[in-house]
Amino acid sequence: MKTYVDKKLKVVFEEAGRQEPTIILGECVREDDTSINVKTESGRTWTINKKLILLIKEVPKKCWRCGFERDPLTGCSCGGQAR
């Protein structure tokens, strides 16, 4: 099983009562065998059943200073940190 905790994600899933899939962007705050919890930038936390997920894509974190995608561990050549 792939671990997504502390990673920025794009999650596409089927939500009850909706004809179109739901797409959210956020950071995974918890994961277990049946579901993941994703917190969006607005502060809302979604609990998504893994059986309903159509796509999970990791979104690289971007440097707050220059906007380029950077590894959060190494930082950025401009001196900023990825977030």
Secondary structure by P-SEA (a helix, b strand, c coil): cccccccccbbbbbcccccbbbbbbcccccccccbbbbbcccccccccccccccbbbbbbbbbcccccccccccccccccccc
